[in-house]
């Protein structure tokens, strides 16, 4: 009997590994592509506003289609759905590369219609991702709870965050060489991602975006009221962390090069962020001492605020590197917390994955979109002050939720 269990466990591990590979390839492609997107838009004649709107539009397409797909379709085969998403994203990279090549070689830089076509291609790619990340996460975590769930999510987070370490560095080197290269690199990564998905055979063959029918026991979770509070507290941190990332990955890219540093060095900065994010994500997936400790998420808000202050007043590489170390550490803990609290004990896990991804989308839309507007119309440092205001408001709401929980427990005793 023990031999059969070990054999089944080995088959499960073997089957899930291609899913980790698919997450790695998609993440390395997207991180190289979107880290360099500010420079691509700038090199084809776009403004600070266009830089901010590019990532905001990408995530808006992601969020809208995420909701539409769930409302319109119902049951999905995750293998077919994720491969469709990769194919559409590959087509978007191909279309964008053709337009960018034409603009650069035929002296058409600054053409507003073509700039918006490039942004539109990125929006289509974002929309396609609504059929990739939520289903891949549900596929990876299917039928797992408690410590086993935490380990699976930890390995999954390690796969995509590990790719996010090297993707920005590759992207920075490529865009420093040729504006078109990061887009071509992303297209090549999509091909490998498609191949990984084609050989995956783990878990269920169907998943529902909004209506899981299976029931899971609440394992390792405290009472429902405490869990719901923690979901909202972690959701606020997740939103704030992605809003900060939306600002730093779009507007800071331009500020950084305007100071006099190269695109390659910006790639190094984002790589530093990726290393810290990876370290926190994988550590959180290997231990559980942080579970149900909401005060740690207030610390995250403080870390994110400190990183923005360093960017506002920094003028040297060591200061900027420290900012990205702090940002990556807080970001990784916010991501792990919301993913775990959302998945813990829920009967409709894929619904929580949708909420997780929608929160990320809203954060990027607000951070990148508003950041682009403020940078263009008010000044280069206004995006970071705006993000600091968001963090202060988020911290206040979190504190109210934490104190309310303590009052409720005291009254119950």
N, C-alpha and C positions, 0 to 999 in steps of 0.2 A: 504493500500500500504506500509506504514511504517512497519507494522507487517510482511509482506512478506519479505521486505528487511532485517529486523533483523533476520528472520528465515534463510534466505539464508546465511547471514553473519555468523550465528552460525554454520551452516552446514559446511561452508568453514573452519572455525577455527577448528571444530571437525575433519575434514578430514586431515588438514595439521599437526596436532599434532603428529601423528605417524611418519611423516617424520622428525620432530625434534627429536623424540625418536630414529629413525634409525641413524641420524647423531651423536647423543650422544653415542650410543653403539659402532658404528664404530670408533669414535674418541677415546673413552676410551680404546678400544682394541688395536688400532694402537699405541697410545701414550705409553701404558704400554709395548708393544712389542718392539717398535723401540727405546724407551729410554734405554732399557736394552740390545739392540742388541750388542753394543760394548763389554759388559761384557760376553755375550753369545759367541761371536766370540773369545774373549780372552780365555775363559775357555775351549774351544775346541781346543786351540792351535794356533789360528790365530794371525797375526802380526798387527801392526798399519795400514799397507797398506790394509789388509783384512777388518779391521774395517771400513776404509773409503770407500772401494769399495762396501761394503755390502749395505749401504744406497744409494750410487750413482747408483748401479745396479738396486736397487728397483725403483728408480725414472726414470732411463733410460727406463726400461720396461714400466713404466707408460706413459711416454711421447710418445714413439714410438707407442705403441698400441692405444693411444689416437688418434694419427693422422691416423693410419691405419684403425681404426674402423670407423672414420668419412668418410674416402675416399671410403671404401668398402661397407658400409651397407646402409646408407640413413636413412629411417624412423625407429624410435624405439618406443617400448612401455616401458616407464621408469620403470614401476613396474616390468615387466619381466626382463629387462636389469639389474636393480640394484640388484635384487635377484640372478641372474646368477653370478654377480660379487662377491656377498657375499659367494655363494657356492664354487666358485673357490678359494677364499681367505681362506675359512675354510679348503679346501683340502690341500692348501699350508702349513698352520699351522700344520696340521696333519703329512704331510711328513717331515717337519722340526723337529717336536718333536720326530719322530721315529729315524731320523738320529742322532740328538743330544743325545738322550738316548743311542743309540748304541755306540757312540763315548765315552761317559762318563763311561759306565758300562763295556765295553770290552777293555779298555785301548787303544783306537784308537785316542787319542787326538794328534793333529798335522798332521793328515793325510790330505794332500793337496786336494786330490780328494773329500773327504767327506766335507771339509771346503767349497769347491766351489759348492758342491751340496746344502749346506745350503744357500749359497749366491744365487744360482739359484732358490731355493724355494722362497726366498724373492723377487726375480725378477718377478716370476710368480704372486705373490701376488700384486706387484706393477702394473703389466700389467692388472690384473683384476680390479684394482681401476679406470682404464680408463673408465670402464662401470658403475662406481658408482658415484663419486663426481660431474662430470659435469652434469649428468642427474638429480641427486638429487637437485642441485642448480637451474637448469632450471625449474624443477618441482615445487619447492618451490616458485620461483619468477614469474611463468607464469601469464601473463595478469595483472601485477601490474606496476605502475609507480609512480614517485614523492615520497611524504612522505610515502605512503602505501608501496612502494617498499623498502624504507629505513628501515621501521619498520620490514618488513618481513625478510630482509637480516640481520637486527640487531638481531632478535630472533634466526634465523638460526645460525649466528655466535656465539651467546650466548650458543646455545646447544652444538656445537662441542668444543668451547673453554672452556666451563664449564667442559666437560669431560676431556679436556687436563690438567685441574688443578689436578684432583685426579688420573688420569691414571699413570703418572710418579711416584707418590708416591707409589701407589700399586705395580707398576713394580719394583721399587727399593727394597721394602720390600721382594717381591717374589724372585727376583734373588739373594738377600742376603741369602735367605733360601735354594733355589734350582735353579740351572741354567735352568731347564726345566719349572718351574712354570709360568713364564711370557708368554711363548708360549701357554701353556694350557689355561691360562686365556684369551688370545686373541681368541682362538678357541671357548671358551664358549660365549664370547661377540658376536661373529658372529652369533650364533644361535638366540640370542635375537634380533639382528639387522634384521635378516631374518623375524622374527615374526612381528616386527613393520612394515616392508615393506608390508607384506602380508595383513595387515588390513588397509593400507592407501588407501584413495579414493579421494584425493584432485586434483582439476584442470583437465588438459587435460590428455588424455590417450596415446597420441603420442607426441614425440618431435624429431626434426631433429638436429643432431649434428652440421652440417655445413650449413643447408639451411632452416631456419625458413621462413615460407611463410606469417606469420601474420605481419601486420604493426602496429607499436605503435607510438603514437604522442610523440614528444619531449617535455616532461613535466618537468618544473623546471630546464632545462639545458640552459646554455648560448650558444653563437654561436658555430658552428661546429668546427671552427679553434681552439677556446679556449679549447673546449672539447677534441679534438685530442691531443693538447699539454699536457693537464693534464693527459690524458691516458698514454702518454709516460713518463711523469715525475713520475707518480705513479708506472708505470711498472718498472722503474729503481729502485725505492725504494723497490718494492716487490722482485725483483731479488736479490738486495743486502741483504735484511733482511733474505731471505731464504738461501743465501750463508753463512751468518754469523751463522744461525741456523745449517746448515750442518756441519760447523766446530765445533761449541760448543757441539752439540749433539753427535758427533762421537769422535773427538780427545780429547776434554776437559774431557770427561768421563774417559779416561785412565790417563790423567794428574792429574785429581782430586784424583783418587784412589792411584796413585803413590806418591802423596804428603803425603798420610796417612789417607785420609777420606774414609768412607765406601760407598758402592753402595746405601745404604738407604739414606745417606746424599746427594748423587747426585740426587736421586729421589726428595728429598726436594727442591734442587736448581731448578730443572725443574718445580716443582710444583709452586714455587715462580714466575717463568717466566709465568706459566699458569694463575696465579691469575691476574697478571698485564695485560696480553694479554686479558683475559676475561673482565676486567674492562674497558679497552679502547675500545674493540669491542662493548660491550653493550652500552657504553656511546655514541659512534659514531653513533650507530643505533637509538638513542633516540633524537638526536639533529642534526641540519644542519648548524651551524655557520661556520663549517670548509669547507663547499662546495666551490669549486673554489677559494681556497687560496693556491696556489702552494708553497709559501714560507714555509708553515708548513712541507712540505715534505723534504725541506732542513734541517729543524730541526731534522727530523727523521734520516737523514744520520749522523748528529752530535751525536745523542743518540747512534746509533749503534757503531760508532767509539769509544765513551767513554766506552761502555761496553767491547769492545775488549781490550782497554788499561788497564782496571781494571783486566781483566783476565791475561794479560801478566805479570803485576807487582804484582798481588795479591798473598798472601800466607795464608790468613785466611778466615774463613767462612763468617764473616761480609762483607768483600770486595767482595767475590764471590757472596754473596746474593745481594749486591747492583748492581753488574754487571748484574745479571739476572733480577732485577727489571727494570733497564734502558733498557735492551734488549727487555723484554716483552712489555714495553710501546711503544717503537718505532716500534716494529714488528706489534703490533695490529693496529696501525694507518696506517701503510703501507698497510696492508691487507684490511682494511675497505675502504681505499681510492681507491685502484685499483678495488675492487669489485664494488664499487658504480659508478665510472667513466666509467667502462666497460659496466655496465648494463644500465646506464642512456641514454635514448633516442635512443637506437639502435633497428633496425628492426630484427637483427639476434643475439638475446641475447645469444643463446647457443654457437655461435661462440666466443663471448667474454668470456664465461665460459671456453672454451677450451684454449684460449689465457692465461687466468688467471692461469689455472692449468699447462699449458706448461711453463709459466714463473717460477712458483714454482719449477717445475721439473728441469729446467736448473739451477736454483739457487742451489738446493741441489746437483745436479751432480757436478757442479763446486766446491762448498764449501766442500762437503764430499770427493769427489774423489781426488781433488787437495790437500786437507788437509791431506788425508792419505798418498799421495805420498811425500809431503814435510816433514811430521812428521817422516816417515820412512827413508828418504834419507838425509835430511838437518838438522832436529832438532825439538824438541817438540814445540817450539814457532813460527816456521816458518808459520804454517797454519794461525795464527792470523795476522801476518804481511801481508801475502798474502791477507787476507780479508780486511785489512785496505787500501791496494792499490786499491782494487776493489771499496771500498767506496769513496775514493778520486776521482777516475776516474768517478764514477757515479755522484758525486756531481758537478763536472765540467760540465758534459753534461746537468744536470738539470739546472744549472745556465745559460748556454747558451740558453736553451729553454725558460726560464723565461724572460731573457733580450730581446730575440728576440720577444716574445709576447708583451712586453711593447713598443718596437720600432714600431711594426706593428700598435698597437692601437694609438700611438702618430701620426704616419703618416696618419692614417685614419681620426683623428680629424683635 
